Amino acid sequence: MELLTPGPTPIPPRVQEALLRPMRGHLDPEVLRVNQAIKERLFRLFDPGEGALLAALAGSGSLAMEAGLANLDRGPVLVLVNGAFSQRIAEMAALLGLEPEVLAFPPGEPVDPEAVARALKGKRYRLVAMVHGETSTGVLNPAEAVGALAREAGVLFYLDAVTTLGMLPFSMRAMGVAYAFTGSQKCLSAPPGLAPIALSAEARKAFTGKRGWYVDFERVAEHWERGGYHHTTPVLLHYALLEALDLALEEGIEARERRAKETYAWLLEELKARGFRPYPKASPLPTVLVVRPPEGVEADRLVKGLYAQGVAVAGGIGPTRGQVLRLGLMGEAARRERYQLFLQALDRVLALT
Protein backbone atom coordinates (compact mmCIF):
# COMPACT_ATOMS: atom_id res chain seq x y z
CA MET A 1 0.00 0.00 0.00
CA GLU A 2 1.37 3.42 -1.01
CA LEU A 3 0.63 5.69 1.96
CA LEU A 4 -0.12 9.25 0.79
CA THR A 5 -2.50 10.49 3.48
CA PRO A 6 -1.91 13.75 5.39
CA GLY A 7 -0.67 11.59 8.28
CA PRO A 8 0.55 9.10 9.06
CA THR A 9 3.35 9.29 6.53
CA PRO A 10 5.69 6.56 5.21
CA ILE A 11 8.49 5.56 7.60
CA PRO A 12 12.08 5.65 6.23
CA PRO A 13 14.16 2.47 6.60
CA ARG A 14 16.44 4.01 9.26
CA VAL A 15 13.42 4.89 11.38
CA GLN A 16 11.86 1.46 10.86
CA GLU A 17 15.11 -0.22 11.95
CA ALA A 18 15.18 1.82 15.16
CA LEU A 19 11.97 0.04 16.23
CA LEU A 20 13.90 -3.26 16.21
CA ARG A 21 16.33 -2.21 18.94
CA PRO A 22 16.21 -4.26 22.18
CA MET A 23 13.64 -3.09 24.70
CA ARG A 24 14.88 -1.18 27.73
CA GLY A 25 13.19 0.33 30.74
CA HIS A 26 11.90 3.86 30.51
CA LEU A 27 14.28 5.01 33.27
CA ASP A 28 17.29 3.15 31.85
CA PRO A 29 20.30 5.53 31.55
CA GLU A 30 20.51 4.83 27.82
CA VAL A 31 16.86 5.80 27.32
CA LEU A 32 17.35 8.97 29.36
CA ARG A 33 20.29 9.84 27.08
CA VAL A 34 18.03 9.28 24.07
CA ASN A 35 15.48 11.64 25.63
CA GLN A 36 18.18 14.27 26.06
CA ALA A 37 19.17 13.85 22.41
CA ILE A 38 15.52 14.21 21.35
CA LYS A 39 15.28 17.47 23.31
CA GLU A 40 18.43 18.81 21.66
CA ARG A 41 16.98 18.12 18.19
CA LEU A 42 13.58 19.56 19.12
CA PHE A 43 15.30 22.70 20.37
CA ARG A 44 16.72 23.19 16.87
CA LEU A 45 13.36 22.63 15.19
CA PHE A 46 11.13 24.65 17.52
CA ASP A 47 13.70 27.39 18.37
CA PRO A 48 11.86 28.22 21.62
CA GLY A 49 14.74 30.04 23.36
CA GLU A 50 16.68 29.03 26.45
CA GLY A 51 14.80 27.64 29.44
CA ALA A 52 11.95 26.16 27.40
CA LEU A 53 10.24 22.90 28.32
CA LEU A 54 10.79 20.36 25.53
CA ALA A 55 9.25 16.91 25.55
CA ALA A 56 7.55 14.26 23.47
CA LEU A 57 4.24 13.38 25.10
CA ALA A 58 3.10 9.77 24.78
CA GLY A 59 0.03 10.28 22.61
CA SER A 60 -1.08 11.90 19.36
CA GLY A 61 -0.99 15.54 18.39
CA SER A 62 -4.46 15.93 19.87
CA LEU A 63 -3.01 15.10 23.31
CA ALA A 64 -0.50 17.93 22.90
CA MET A 65 -3.31 20.20 21.73
CA GLU A 66 -5.27 19.47 24.91
CA ALA A 67 -2.20 19.56 27.16
CA GLY A 68 -1.44 23.18 26.31
CA LEU A 69 -4.97 24.22 27.16
CA ALA A 70 -5.16 22.06 30.30
CA ASN A 71 -2.07 23.80 31.69
CA LEU A 72 -3.12 27.37 30.89
CA ASP A 73 -3.67 29.18 34.18
CA ARG A 74 -6.84 30.98 33.09
CA GLY A 75 -8.87 32.31 30.15
CA PRO A 76 -10.47 33.77 28.18
CA VAL A 77 -9.08 32.28 24.97
CA LEU A 78 -9.50 33.63 21.44
CA VAL A 79 -9.56 30.73 18.95
CA LEU A 80 -9.03 31.49 15.26
CA VAL A 81 -11.12 28.92 13.40
CA ASN A 82 -10.94 28.15 9.67
CA GLY A 83 -11.17 24.36 9.63
CA ALA A 84 -11.74 21.15 11.57
CA PHE A 85 -8.61 21.21 13.71
CA SER A 86 -8.90 24.82 14.82
CA GLN A 87 -12.51 23.99 15.73
CA ARG A 88 -11.16 21.13 17.85
CA ILE A 89 -9.10 23.64 19.86
CA ALA A 90 -12.27 25.62 20.58
CA GLU A 91 -14.10 22.47 21.70
CA MET A 92 -11.28 21.48 24.04
CA ALA A 93 -11.03 24.99 25.51
CA ALA A 94 -14.76 24.95 26.26
CA LEU A 95 -14.55 21.57 27.99
CA LEU A 96 -11.68 22.87 30.11
CA GLY A 97 -13.59 25.98 31.18
CA LEU A 98 -11.31 28.49 29.45
CA GLU A 99 -14.12 30.73 28.12
CA PRO A 100 -13.22 30.38 24.45
CA GLU A 101 -14.44 32.88 21.90
CA VAL A 102 -14.31 31.85 18.24
CA LEU A 103 -13.22 34.22 15.50
CA ALA A 104 -14.28 32.30 12.39
CA PHE A 105 -13.03 32.57 8.83
CA PRO A 106 -14.43 30.83 5.73
CA PRO A 107 -13.02 27.34 5.12
CA GLY A 108 -10.41 27.49 2.37
CA GLU A 109 -9.31 30.99 3.38
CA PRO A 110 -6.48 31.96 5.76
CA VAL A 111 -6.88 33.82 9.03
CA ASP A 112 -7.10 37.57 8.43
CA PRO A 113 -4.65 39.45 10.70
CA GLU A 114 -6.73 42.64 10.50
CA ALA A 115 -9.72 40.83 11.99
CA VAL A 116 -7.48 39.42 14.71
CA ALA A 117 -6.15 42.89 15.48
CA ARG A 118 -9.70 44.22 15.91
CA ALA A 119 -10.62 41.33 18.22
CA LEU A 120 -7.55 41.83 20.38
CA LYS A 121 -8.29 45.54 20.72
CA GLY A 122 -11.90 44.88 21.69
CA LYS A 123 -11.26 42.57 24.63
CA ARG A 124 -8.49 41.40 26.91
CA TYR A 125 -7.63 37.73 26.28
CA ARG A 126 -5.20 35.46 28.06
CA LEU A 127 -4.29 33.52 24.91
CA VAL A 128 -4.89 33.44 21.16
CA ALA A 129 -4.83 29.99 19.52
CA MET A 130 -4.32 29.14 15.86
CA VAL A 131 -3.48 26.19 13.62
CA HIS A 132 -0.42 26.98 11.50
CA GLY A 133 -1.33 24.60 8.68
CA GLU A 134 -5.03 23.68 8.66
CA THR A 135 -4.98 20.04 7.54
CA SER A 136 -8.68 19.88 6.74
CA THR A 137 -8.56 22.63 4.10
CA GLY A 138 -4.91 22.85 3.02
CA VAL A 139 -4.45 26.46 4.15
CA LEU A 140 -1.29 27.96 5.65
CA ASN A 141 -2.15 30.60 8.26
CA PRO A 142 -0.05 33.75 8.90
CA ALA A 143 1.74 32.77 12.10
CA GLU A 144 4.27 35.59 12.08
CA ALA A 145 1.63 38.28 11.64
CA VAL A 146 -0.66 36.86 14.34
CA GLY A 147 2.28 36.33 16.67
CA ALA A 148 3.27 39.99 16.30
CA LEU A 149 -0.28 41.06 17.13
CA ALA A 150 -0.35 38.80 20.18
CA ARG A 151 2.96 40.18 21.39
CA GLU A 152 1.74 43.76 20.96
CA ALA A 153 -1.43 42.97 22.92
CA GLY A 154 0.42 41.13 25.68
CA VAL A 155 -1.41 37.88 24.85
CA LEU A 156 0.09 34.39 24.79
CA PHE A 157 0.25 32.76 21.34
CA TYR A 158 -0.56 29.05 21.04
CA LEU A 159 0.26 27.42 17.70
CA ASP A 160 -0.60 23.99 16.31
CA ALA A 161 2.42 23.10 14.13
CA VAL A 162 1.31 19.57 13.27
CA THR A 163 1.67 19.93 9.49
CA THR A 164 4.53 22.44 9.42
CA LEU A 165 7.24 21.66 12.00
CA GLY A 166 10.05 19.71 10.40
CA MET A 167 9.09 20.61 6.82
CA LEU A 168 8.76 24.42 6.77
CA PRO A 169 10.88 27.16 8.41
CA PHE A 170 9.81 27.54 12.03
CA SER A 171 10.94 29.66 14.97
CA MET A 172 8.91 30.19 18.13
CA ARG A 173 11.12 33.13 19.05
CA ALA A 174 10.67 34.86 15.70
CA MET A 175 6.91 34.21 15.64
CA GLY A 176 6.33 35.07 19.29
CA VAL A 177 4.92 31.64 20.11
CA ALA A 178 4.43 30.60 23.74
CA TYR A 179 3.43 26.98 23.10
CA ALA A 180 3.71 24.83 20.00
CA PHE A 181 3.36 21.14 19.22
CA THR A 182 3.33 18.53 16.48
CA GLY A 183 2.77 14.80 15.96
CA SER A 184 5.56 12.31 15.31
CA GLN A 185 3.74 10.78 12.30
CA LYS A 186 3.47 13.98 10.27
CA CYS A 187 6.40 15.95 8.83
CA LEU A 188 8.93 13.90 10.77
CA SER A 189 7.81 10.56 9.27
CA ALA A 190 8.11 8.65 12.55
CA PRO A 191 5.49 6.18 13.83
CA PRO A 192 2.35 7.63 15.44
CA GLY A 193 2.30 7.79 19.22
CA LEU A 194 4.45 10.75 20.27
CA ALA A 195 3.60 14.45 20.36
CA PRO A 196 6.63 16.76 20.57
CA ILE A 197 5.92 19.99 22.45
CA ALA A 198 7.77 23.19 23.30
CA LEU A 199 6.79 25.73 25.97
CA SER A 200 8.84 28.91 26.14
CA ALA A 201 10.57 29.91 29.37
CA GLU A 202 8.37 33.01 29.75
CA ALA A 203 5.19 31.04 29.11
CA ARG A 204 6.03 28.42 31.75
CA LYS A 205 4.93 30.95 34.36
CA ALA A 206 1.44 31.07 32.84
CA PHE A 207 1.00 27.37 32.01
CA THR A 208 0.49 26.25 35.59
CA GLY A 209 -3.15 25.16 35.46
CA LYS A 210 -3.99 21.80 37.02
CA ARG A 211 -6.71 20.32 34.82
CA GLY A 212 -5.22 16.87 34.51
CA TRP A 213 -2.62 14.58 36.04
CA TYR A 214 -1.15 12.95 32.94
CA VAL A 215 -0.64 16.21 31.05
CA ASP A 216 0.51 18.31 34.02
CA PHE A 217 3.61 20.06 32.66
CA GLU A 218 5.31 19.96 36.07
CA ARG A 219 5.05 16.17 36.02
CA VAL A 220 6.15 16.05 32.38
CA ALA A 221 9.21 18.15 33.30
CA GLU A 222 10.03 15.73 36.13
CA HIS A 223 10.70 13.04 33.54
CA TRP A 224 12.02 15.04 30.57
CA GLU A 225 14.22 17.46 32.50
CA ARG A 226 15.19 15.55 35.65
CA GLY A 227 14.92 11.91 34.54
CA GLY A 228 12.33 11.08 37.20
CA TYR A 229 9.29 8.85 36.96
CA HIS A 230 6.07 10.10 35.41
CA HIS A 231 4.68 7.20 33.41
CA THR A 232 5.94 4.25 31.34
CA THR A 233 7.05 5.88 28.12
CA PRO A 234 7.01 4.08 24.71
CA VAL A 235 10.76 3.56 24.57
CA LEU A 236 10.96 2.13 21.05
CA LEU A 237 9.01 5.10 19.72
CA HIS A 238 11.63 7.35 21.33
CA TYR A 239 14.39 5.53 19.42
CA ALA A 240 12.42 5.94 16.20
CA LEU A 241 11.69 9.62 16.82
CA LEU A 242 15.36 10.38 17.43
CA GLU A 243 16.28 8.74 14.12
CA ALA A 244 13.55 10.69 12.32
CA LEU A 245 14.74 13.95 13.85
CA ASP A 246 18.29 13.23 12.72
CA LEU A 247 17.10 12.52 9.18
CA ALA A 248 15.19 15.82 9.07
CA LEU A 249 18.12 17.84 10.35
CA GLU A 250 20.62 16.08 8.09
CA GLU A 251 18.55 16.98 5.04
CA GLY A 252 17.89 20.50 6.30
CA ILE A 253 14.57 22.31 6.64
CA GLU A 254 15.18 24.53 3.60
CA ALA A 255 15.77 21.46 1.43
CA ARG A 256 12.67 19.75 2.83
CA GLU A 257 10.56 22.85 2.19
CA ARG A 258 11.86 23.01 -1.38
CA ARG A 259 11.08 19.32 -1.90
CA ALA A 260 7.52 19.79 -0.63
CA LYS A 261 6.85 22.91 -2.72
CA GLU A 262 8.28 21.43 -5.91
CA THR A 263 6.26 18.24 -5.50
CA TYR A 264 3.13 20.27 -4.70
CA ALA A 265 3.48 22.49 -7.79
CA TRP A 266 4.17 19.57 -10.14
CA LEU A 267 1.35 17.45 -8.72
CA LEU A 268 -1.19 20.27 -8.80
CA GLU A 269 -0.52 20.85 -12.50
CA GLU A 270 -0.90 17.13 -13.19
CA LEU A 271 -4.23 17.10 -11.35
CA LYS A 272 -5.48 20.27 -13.06
CA ALA A 273 -4.83 18.57 -16.40
CA ARG A 274 -7.21 15.83 -15.22
CA GLY A 275 -9.97 18.26 -14.26
CA PHE A 276 -9.19 18.71 -10.54
CA ARG A 277 -9.42 22.16 -8.92
CA PRO A 278 -7.50 23.46 -5.90
CA TYR A 279 -9.65 23.88 -2.79
CA PRO A 280 -7.81 26.68 -0.95
CA LYS A 281 -8.69 30.13 -2.22
CA ALA A 282 -5.41 31.61 -0.96
CA SER A 283 -2.27 30.77 1.03
CA PRO A 284 -1.95 27.06 0.14
CA LEU A 285 -0.22 24.77 2.64
CA PRO A 286 2.78 23.14 0.89
CA THR A 287 2.54 19.96 2.97
CA VAL A 288 -1.13 19.10 2.31
CA LEU A 289 -2.59 19.41 -1.19
CA VAL A 290 -6.40 19.63 -1.10
CA VAL A 291 -8.26 19.40 -4.41
CA ARG A 292 -11.83 19.12 -5.63
CA PRO A 293 -12.44 16.24 -8.05
CA PRO A 294 -13.56 16.78 -11.66
CA GLU A 295 -17.22 17.64 -12.24
CA GLY A 296 -19.45 14.60 -11.84
CA VAL A 297 -16.85 12.56 -9.89
CA GLU A 298 -17.48 11.80 -6.21
CA ALA A 299 -14.49 12.42 -3.96
CA ASP A 300 -15.23 9.57 -1.57
CA ARG A 301 -15.63 7.13 -4.46
CA LEU A 302 -12.20 8.18 -5.72
CA VAL A 303 -10.70 7.52 -2.29
CA LYS A 304 -12.16 4.00 -2.26
CA GLY A 305 -11.13 3.34 -5.84
CA LEU A 306 -7.55 4.43 -5.20
CA TYR A 307 -7.37 2.21 -2.13
CA ALA A 308 -8.43 -0.75 -4.25
CA GLN A 309 -5.48 0.14 -6.52
CA GLY A 310 -3.06 0.08 -3.58
CA VAL A 311 -2.89 3.83 -2.90
CA ALA A 312 -4.16 5.37 0.36
CA VAL A 313 -5.23 9.03 0.29
CA ALA A 314 -7.68 10.93 2.46
CA GLY A 315 -11.08 12.41 1.77
CA GLY A 316 -12.46 15.55 3.32
CA ILE A 317 -12.94 16.19 7.02
CA GLY A 318 -15.05 18.79 8.79
CA PRO A 319 -15.97 21.53 6.28
CA THR A 320 -14.47 19.57 3.36
CA ARG A 321 -16.18 16.23 4.08
CA GLY A 322 -17.26 14.52 0.87
CA GLN A 323 -15.92 17.36 -1.29
CA VAL A 324 -12.17 16.85 -1.71
CA LEU A 325 -9.11 14.63 -1.80
CA ARG A 326 -6.39 15.46 0.73
CA LEU A 327 -2.87 14.42 -0.21
CA GLY A 328 0.03 14.41 2.23
CA LEU A 329 3.32 16.04 1.20
CA MET A 330 5.06 15.70 4.53
CA GLY A 331 8.34 13.94 5.23
CA GLU A 332 8.81 10.84 3.11
CA ALA A 333 5.51 11.40 1.28
CA ALA A 334 6.81 14.53 -0.46
CA ARG A 335 8.54 12.65 -3.25
CA ARG A 336 7.61 12.80 -6.93
CA GLU A 337 8.19 9.06 -7.48
CA ARG A 338 5.48 8.23 -4.93
CA TYR A 339 2.99 10.48 -6.67
CA GLN A 340 3.82 9.12 -10.08
CA LEU A 341 2.43 5.82 -8.76
CA PHE A 342 -0.58 7.74 -7.46
CA LEU A 343 -1.23 9.32 -10.86
CA GLN A 344 -1.03 5.96 -12.60
CA ALA A 345 -3.58 4.55 -10.16
CA LEU A 346 -5.74 7.66 -10.45
CA ASP A 347 -5.90 7.36 -14.24
CA ARG A 348 -7.08 3.77 -13.91
CA VAL A 349 -9.77 4.77 -11.43
CA LEU A 350 -10.94 7.75 -13.50
CA ALA A 351 -11.22 5.50 -16.55
CA LEU A 352 -13.77 3.40 -14.63
CA THR A 353 -15.93 6.33 -13.48
C-alpha positions as CSV (number, residue, x, y, z in Angstrom):
1,M,0.0,0.0,0.0
2,E,1.4,3.4,-1.0
3,L,0.6,5.7,2.0
4,L,-0.1,9.2,0.8
5,T,-2.5,10.5,3.5
6,P,-1.9,13.7,5.4
7,G,-0.7,11.6,8.3
8,P,0.6,9.1,9.1
9,T,3.4,9.3,6.5
10,P,5.7,6.6,5.2
11,I,8.5,5.6,7.6
12,P,12.1,5.7,6.2
13,P,14.2,2.5,6.6
14,R,16.4,4.0,9.3
15,V,13.4,4.9,11.4
16,Q,11.9,1.5,10.9
17,E,15.1,-0.2,11.9
18,A,15.2,1.8,15.2
19,L,12.0,0.0,16.2
20,L,13.9,-3.3,16.2
21,R,16.3,-2.2,18.9
22,P,16.2,-4.3,22.2
23,M,13.6,-3.1,24.7
24,R,14.9,-1.2,27.7
25,G,13.2,0.3,30.7
26,H,11.9,3.9,30.5
27,L,14.3,5.0,33.3
28,D,17.3,3.2,31.8
29,P,20.3,5.5,31.6
30,E,20.5,4.8,27.8
31,V,16.9,5.8,27.3
32,L,17.4,9.0,29.4
33,R,20.3,9.8,27.1
34,V,18.0,9.3,24.1
35,N,15.5,11.6,25.6
36,Q,18.2,14.3,26.1
37,A,19.2,13.9,22.4
38,I,15.5,14.2,21.4
39,K,15.3,17.5,23.3
40,E,18.4,18.8,21.7
41,R,17.0,18.1,18.2
42,L,13.6,19.6,19.1
43,F,15.3,22.7,20.4
44,R,16.7,23.2,16.9
45,L,13.4,22.6,15.2
46,F,11.1,24.7,17.5
47,D,13.7,27.4,18.4
48,P,11.9,28.2,21.6
49,G,14.7,30.0,23.4
50,E,16.7,29.0,26.5
51,G,14.8,27.6,29.4
52,A,12.0,26.2,27.4
53,L,10.2,22.9,28.3
54,L,10.8,20.4,25.5
55,A,9.3,16.9,25.6
56,A,7.5,14.3,23.5
57,L,4.2,13.4,25.1
58,A,3.1,9.8,24.8
59,G,0.0,10.3,22.6
60,S,-1.1,11.9,19.4
61,G,-1.0,15.5,18.4
62,S,-4.5,15.9,19.9
63,L,-3.0,15.1,23.3
64,A,-0.5,17.9,22.9
65,M,-3.3,20.2,21.7
66,E,-5.3,19.5,24.9
67,A,-2.2,19.6,27.2
68,G,-1.4,23.2,26.3
69,L,-5.0,24.2,27.2
70,A,-5.2,22.1,30.3
71,N,-2.1,23.8,31.7
72,L,-3.1,27.4,30.9
73,D,-3.7,29.2,34.2
74,R,-6.8,31.0,33.1
75,G,-8.9,32.3,30.1
76,P,-10.5,33.8,28.2
77,V,-9.1,32.3,25.0
78,L,-9.5,33.6,21.4
79,V,-9.6,30.7,19.0
80,L,-9.0,31.5,15.3
81,V,-11.1,28.9,13.4
82,N,-10.9,28.2,9.7
83,G,-11.2,24.4,9.6
84,A,-11.7,21.2,11.6
85,F,-8.6,21.2,13.7
86,S,-8.9,24.8,14.8
87,Q,-12.5,24.0,15.7
88,R,-11.2,21.1,17.9
89,I,-9.1,23.6,19.9
90,A,-12.3,25.6,20.6
91,E,-14.1,22.5,21.7
92,M,-11.3,21.5,24.0
93,A,-11.0,25.0,25.5
94,A,-14.8,24.9,26.3
95,L,-14.6,21.6,28.0
96,L,-11.7,22.9,30.1
97,G,-13.6,26.0,31.2
98,L,-11.3,28.5,29.5
99,E,-14.1,30.7,28.1
100,P,-13.2,30.4,24.4
101,E,-14.4,32.9,21.9
102,V,-14.3,31.9,18.2
103,L,-13.2,34.2,15.5
104,A,-14.3,32.3,12.4
105,F,-13.0,32.6,8.8
106,P,-14.4,30.8,5.7
107,P,-13.0,27.3,5.1
108,G,-10.4,27.5,2.4
109,E,-9.3,31.0,3.4
110,P,-6.5,32.0,5.8
111,V,-6.9,33.8,9.0
112,D,-7.1,37.6,8.4
113,P,-4.7,39.5,10.7
114,E,-6.7,42.6,10.5
115,A,-9.7,40.8,12.0
116,V,-7.5,39.4,14.7
117,A,-6.1,42.9,15.5
118,R,-9.7,44.2,15.9
119,A,-10.6,41.3,18.2
120,L,-7.5,41.8,20.4
121,K,-8.3,45.5,20.7
122,G,-11.9,44.9,21.7
123,K,-11.3,42.6,24.6
124,R,-8.5,41.4,26.9
125,Y,-7.6,37.7,26.3
126,R,-5.2,35.5,28.1
127,L,-4.3,33.5,24.9
128,V,-4.9,33.4,21.2
129,A,-4.8,30.0,19.5
130,M,-4.3,29.1,15.9
131,V,-3.5,26.2,13.6
132,H,-0.4,27.0,11.5
133,G,-1.3,24.6,8.7
134,E,-5.0,23.7,8.7
135,T,-5.0,20.0,7.5
136,S,-8.7,19.9,6.7
137,T,-8.6,22.6,4.1
138,G,-4.9,22.8,3.0
139,V,-4.4,26.5,4.1
140,L,-1.3,28.0,5.7
141,N,-2.1,30.6,8.3
142,P,0.0,33.8,8.9
143,A,1.7,32.8,12.1
144,E,4.3,35.6,12.1
145,A,1.6,38.3,11.6
146,V,-0.7,36.9,14.3
147,G,2.3,36.3,16.7
148,A,3.3,40.0,16.3
149,L,-0.3,41.1,17.1
150,A,-0.4,38.8,20.2
151,R,3.0,40.2,21.4
152,E,1.7,43.8,21.0
153,A,-1.4,43.0,22.9
154,G,0.4,41.1,25.7
155,V,-1.4,37.9,24.8
156,L,0.1,34.4,24.8
157,F,0.3,32.8,21.3
158,Y,-0.6,29.1,21.0
159,L,0.3,27.4,17.7
160,D,-0.6,24.0,16.3
161,A,2.4,23.1,14.1
162,V,1.3,19.6,13.3
163,T,1.7,19.9,9.5
164,T,4.5,22.4,9.4
165,L,7.2,21.7,12.0
166,G,10.1,19.7,10.4
167,M,9.1,20.6,6.8
168,L,8.8,24.4,6.8
169,P,10.9,27.2,8.4
170,F,9.8,27.5,12.0
171,S,10.9,29.7,15.0
172,M,8.9,30.2,18.1
173,R,11.1,33.1,19.1
174,A,10.7,34.9,15.7
175,M,6.9,34.2,15.6
176,G,6.3,35.1,19.3
177,V,4.9,31.6,20.1
178,A,4.4,30.6,23.7
179,Y,3.4,27.0,23.1
180,A,3.7,24.8,20.0
181,F,3.4,21.1,19.2
182,T,3.3,18.5,16.5
183,G,2.8,14.8,16.0
184,S,5.6,12.3,15.3
185,Q,3.7,10.8,12.3
186,K,3.5,14.0,10.3
187,C,6.4,16.0,8.8
188,L,8.9,13.9,10.8
189,S,7.8,10.6,9.3
190,A,8.1,8.6,12.5
191,P,5.5,6.2,13.8
192,P,2.4,7.6,15.4
193,G,2.3,7.8,19.2
194,L,4.4,10.7,20.3
195,A,3.6,14.4,20.4
196,P,6.6,16.8,20.6
197,I,5.9,20.0,22.5
198,A,7.8,23.2,23.3
199,L,6.8,25.7,26.0
200,S,8.8,28.9,26.1
201,A,10.6,29.9,29.4
202,E,8.4,33.0,29.8
203,A,5.2,31.0,29.1
204,R,6.0,28.4,31.7
205,K,4.9,30.9,34.4
206,A,1.4,31.1,32.8
207,F,1.0,27.4,32.0
208,T,0.5,26.2,35.6
209,G,-3.1,25.2,35.5
210,K,-4.0,21.8,37.0
211,R,-6.7,20.3,34.8
212,G,-5.2,16.9,34.5
213,W,-2.6,14.6,36.0
214,Y,-1.1,12.9,32.9
215,V,-0.6,16.2,31.1
216,D,0.5,18.3,34.0
217,F,3.6,20.1,32.7
218,E,5.3,20.0,36.1
219,R,5.0,16.2,36.0
220,V,6.2,16.0,32.4
221,A,9.2,18.1,33.3
222,E,10.0,15.7,36.1
223,H,10.7,13.0,33.5
224,W,12.0,15.0,30.6
225,E,14.2,17.5,32.5
226,R,15.2,15.5,35.7
227,G,14.9,11.9,34.5
228,G,12.3,11.1,37.2
229,Y,9.3,8.8,37.0
230,H,6.1,10.1,35.4
231,H,4.7,7.2,33.4
232,T,5.9,4.3,31.3
233,T,7.1,5.9,28.1
234,P,7.0,4.1,24.7
235,V,10.8,3.6,24.6
236,L,11.0,2.1,21.1
237,L,9.0,5.1,19.7
238,H,11.6,7.4,21.3
239,Y,14.4,5.5,19.4
240,A,12.4,5.9,16.2
241,L,11.7,9.6,16.8
242,L,15.4,10.4,17.4
243,E,16.3,8.7,14.1
244,A,13.5,10.7,12.3
245,L,14.7,14.0,13.8
246,D,18.3,13.2,12.7
247,L,17.1,12.5,9.2
248,A,15.2,15.8,9.1
249,L,18.1,17.8,10.3
250,E,20.6,16.1,8.1
251,E,18.6,17.0,5.0
252,G,17.9,20.5,6.3
253,I,14.6,22.3,6.6
254,E,15.2,24.5,3.6
255,A,15.8,21.5,1.4
256,R,12.7,19.8,2.8
257,E,10.6,22.9,2.2
258,R,11.9,23.0,-1.4
259,R,11.1,19.3,-1.9
260,A,7.5,19.8,-0.6
261,K,6.9,22.9,-2.7
262,E,8.3,21.4,-5.9
263,T,6.3,18.2,-5.5
264,Y,3.1,20.3,-4.7
265,A,3.5,22.5,-7.8
266,W,4.2,19.6,-10.1
267,L,1.4,17.4,-8.7
268,L,-1.2,20.3,-8.8
269,E,-0.5,20.8,-12.5
270,E,-0.9,17.1,-13.2
271,L,-4.2,17.1,-11.4
272,K,-5.5,20.3,-13.1
273,A,-4.8,18.6,-16.4
274,R,-7.2,15.8,-15.2
275,G,-10.0,18.3,-14.3
276,F,-9.2,18.7,-10.5
277,R,-9.4,22.2,-8.9
278,P,-7.5,23.5,-5.9
279,Y,-9.7,23.9,-2.8
280,P,-7.8,26.7,-0.9
281,K,-8.7,30.1,-2.2
282,A,-5.4,31.6,-1.0
283,S,-2.3,30.8,1.0
284,P,-2.0,27.1,0.1
285,L,-0.2,24.8,2.6
286,P,2.8,23.1,0.9
287,T,2.5,20.0,3.0
288,V,-1.1,19.1,2.3
289,L,-2.6,19.4,-1.2
290,V,-6.4,19.6,-1.1
291,V,-8.3,19.4,-4.4
292,R,-11.8,19.1,-5.6
293,P,-12.4,16.2,-8.1
294,P,-13.6,16.8,-11.7
295,E,-17.2,17.6,-12.2
296,G,-19.5,14.6,-11.8
297,V,-16.9,12.6,-9.9
298,E,-17.5,11.8,-6.2
299,A,-14.5,12.4,-4.0
300,D,-15.2,9.6,-1.6
301,R,-15.6,7.1,-4.5
302,L,-12.2,8.2,-5.7
303,V,-10.7,7.5,-2.3
304,K,-12.2,4.0,-2.3
305,G,-11.1,3.3,-5.8
306,L,-7.5,4.4,-5.2
307,Y,-7.4,2.2,-2.1
308,A,-8.4,-0.7,-4.3
309,Q,-5.5,0.1,-6.5
310,G,-3.1,0.1,-3.6
311,V,-2.9,3.8,-2.9
312,A,-4.2,5.4,0.4
313,V,-5.2,9.0,0.3
314,A,-7.7,10.9,2.5
315,G,-11.1,12.4,1.8
316,G,-12.5,15.6,3.3
317,I,-12.9,16.2,7.0
318,G,-15.1,18.8,8.8
319,P,-16.0,21.5,6.3
320,T,-14.5,19.6,3.4
321,R,-16.2,16.2,4.1
322,G,-17.3,14.5,0.9
323,Q,-15.9,17.4,-1.3
324,V,-12.2,16.9,-1.7
325,L,-9.1,14.6,-1.8
326,R,-6.4,15.5,0.7
327,L,-2.9,14.4,-0.2
328,G,0.0,14.4,2.2
329,L,3.3,16.0,1.2
330,M,5.1,15.7,4.5
331,G,8.3,13.9,5.2
332,E,8.8,10.8,3.1
333,A,5.5,11.4,1.3
334,A,6.8,14.5,-0.5
335,R,8.5,12.7,-3.2
336,R,7.6,12.8,-6.9
337,E,8.2,9.1,-7.5
338,R,5.5,8.2,-4.9
339,Y,3.0,10.5,-6.7
340,Q,3.8,9.1,-10.1
341,L,2.4,5.8,-8.8
342,F,-0.6,7.7,-7.5
343,L,-1.2,9.3,-10.9
344,Q,-1.0,6.0,-12.6
345,A,-3.6,4.5,-10.2
346,L,-5.7,7.7,-10.5
347,D,-5.9,7.4,-14.2
348,R,-7.1,3.8,-13.9
349,V,-9.8,4.8,-11.4
350,L,-10.9,7.8,-13.5
351,A,-11.2,5.5,-16.5
352,L,-13.8,3.4,-14.6
353,T,-15.9,6.3,-13.5
